[in-house]
Amino acid sequence: MVDRPRIVEEHGPSVWRTAYRLLSDQHEANDCYQESFLAVLEYSRKSEVTNWSGLLKRITTARALDRLRRRYRDRSEPLENGAVVVGREEAPDRPLQRAEWMDELRKAMATLPEQQADVFWLREVEKLDNNEIAEHLKATTSQVATWLHRAKQRLRRVLVERGIAGEVKQ
């Protein structure tokens, strides 16, 4: 039997941070948090879970990306709703620049195919390794590597087209 309160207590902060980093909206992150735990608990009724942390990150990422795609596609509203906090050692414009860049990255990620967006976020932001990602996506590590490569190429192209990033010489 699954100890739900222990799982929520142990993994809740990480799940919420994952949702909030992608969505930058407290209300949507809270909804995503709840949806993710419901989905994982439902999954645990059918299959044994050996890596709660990885599964929760994967499901939360997928749910948050779905919300991000809907937000971007349906409302065409800005993707950054969070306040900008200035750190002591940063120039005053750095947090704003970072927030604007993250907004553009979110918009670009909303254009990626689902597997590519999931793999990019799980690898580059959540720092899961390719084996963990492959296990949760029920894919091979070479598929994960291919999806990650394609995601990076497409994100680079989209960000260059939007004038956010410069051309990369290869």
FIFINU-751375 format. One record per residue: y negated, x negated, z of N, C-alpha, C in turn. Coordinates in steps of 0.05 Angstrom, whole numbers, plus 5000, padded with zeros to 4 digits. Atoms other than C-alpha are relative to their C-alpha. Layout:
// residues N
YXZYXZYXZ;...
***
This chain:
// residues 170
502449835000500050005000497549825000;502450165003493149754982498150065024;502049984979488249625039497250024988;502649965014482149925005497649915015;502450104986477049795060499849705001;500150295000479049065063499249894973;500750095027478548984988497050054994;502849955004471749314986498349815017;501550194983469348895045500049724989;499650275009472048255016498649954972;500950055027469948344943497550164992;502349835006464248854947497549844992;502550145007458448354948500249874972;499750135027461247974887499950214978;500049795020462348624849497150104995;502749905002455248864864498349794985;501650225013452248184843500650004970;499250005028456148204778498650234985;501249775012453648904762496949974998;502950035000446448754782499049784981;500850215018446148104743499950104971;500049895027447948474680498050224996;501649765004444049114691497149975010;502750044989437948884732498750275009;501049744991437349594759501850085023;498449954976439549764830501650254998;498649755001441450484816502449984981;497850035019445650314755502149805011;498150194988448749724792501750145021;498549854980450750184849502050194987;498149835014453850684800502349834988;498050185012457450114764501949905022;498550104978459849844831502250215008;498149794993463050514849502050054978;498249965022466050614780502149784999;498250225001469049924783502250015021;498049974979472450024850501950234994;498249785007475150694828502049924979;498250095022477950394764502149805010;498150204990481149814801502050135018;498149874982484250254854501950184983;498249845018486950714799502049814986;498250205012489750094764502149915019;498250104980492949864829502350205006;497849804995496950514833502249974979;498150025022500350354767501249724998;499250275003500849594769499449845025;500550184978501249044821497649824993;502450175004494648664828500549745015;499650264987495447924841497449855004;502550144999488247714831497850215001;502049794997483448234859497249914990;502750105007477247804849499750004969;500250015029478647674775500050274987;499849735012480648394760497350155005;502549864994474448664795497749894983;502150115017469848184757500350094972;499549925028473048364691499350294996;500649715003472649114702497050055005;502949964995465549074731498449914976;501450105024463348664671500250204978;499649815021466349154623498450265004;501549764993463249754659497049954996;502850075002456449414663499149974971;500750045029456549214589500050274986;500049735012458349934570497350145007;502649884992452250174610497749874986;502150155014447949634579499850094970;500049915028450049844508498950284998;501149725001448650574523497050005005;502950024994441850404553498549904976;501450125023439849974495500150184976;499649835023442650444442498650275003;500949734997440751114471497050035007;502849964991433951004503498049804989;501750225010431250374472497949935020;501950084979427950214538500449715007;499750284992426749524566502449975019;497650044985432949234598499549865027;500650134975429348894656498350185017;501449834981427349344713499449865026;500250134975427748844769497449865004;502450144994421948524804500449704997;499950285003420347804791499249865026;500650134975420547354852499449714993;500950275005416846694851501149825022;499050204981420346104885497849805007;502050194990416545574924499649774981;500250255016418045004876499650064971;500349945028417145374811497150064992;502649925010411045454768500050315000;500149714997408646174774501150154975;499049865024410646344702503049974995;497250055004417846084707501750245005;498349764996420946704739499650214979;500649815021417447144688501349924974;498750105024419846714631503050045001;497149974997426946724658500850294998;499549715002426647484666499950094971;500349925028424247564595502349904983;497850115015429647104569502650155006;497649844993435047484608499950274987;500349745013432348134579500949974971;499250055028433247844509503049944998;497250055000440147584526501650265003;498649744996442248274551499950174974;500249855025439648594487501949884979;498250135019443448084445502950055007;497249954991449848184487500850284993;499349725006449448934474500850034971;499249995028450448774400502849884995;497450135003456948384411502350205001;497549844996463848674402500949985029;499349994972466848864469501449755011;498550244990471748284476498249765002;501750235000466547774458498050015023;501949974978461448044507501449965027;498550034975466648084563500749715005;499250284996469147374551497649835005;502450164996462147084546499150025029;501049964973459947394611501949895021;498150104980466347244649500149705001;499850295001466446524626497449865008;502550144997459146324626498450085025;501549914976456346744684501850015024;498249974977462246924728501749755005;498750264998465346234716503150025003;497149995000472546474707501049814979;499050185021476945994668501450174979;498849865022480146174602502750135007;497549894992486946284635499750265015;500649754985484146794684499150224982;501149805019480347154629502350104983;497849925017486547164584501950195015;498249834983490747454641498950285003;501249734996485848024653499550154974;500449865025484648174580502750044985;497349995012492148124565499849884972;500450155025490547614511501049715005;499250294997492346884498497449845005;502350174995487846314519498749924974;501350075026486746144445498350244990;501749775007484246864433497449995016;502450014983479546784492498149794990;501650215011477046124464498650084974;501249915025475946434396497850215005;502049804994472247034424497549885012;502250134988467946584466498349854979;501450155022466246144406498450194983;501449815018464546744363497650135015;502249884985460347054419497649815001;502150204999456346414427498649974973;501250025026455246364352498250244994;501649755006452947084346497650025018;502349994982448547044408497849804990;501950205010445346414381498550104976;501249905025444146734313498050235007;501849774993441147374344497549905014;502350104986436646984391498249834982;501750155019434246524335498550204982;501349805017432847134290497750145015;502149874985428747444346497949815010;502050204993424946794356500149925030;499650064972427646704427501049715003;498850274998431546064414499449864973;500450165024430445504365502749954986;497650075016435345294310501449775014;498450224989440944854335501149834976;499050185021442344254290502849925006;497150074996449744124280500849784983;
***
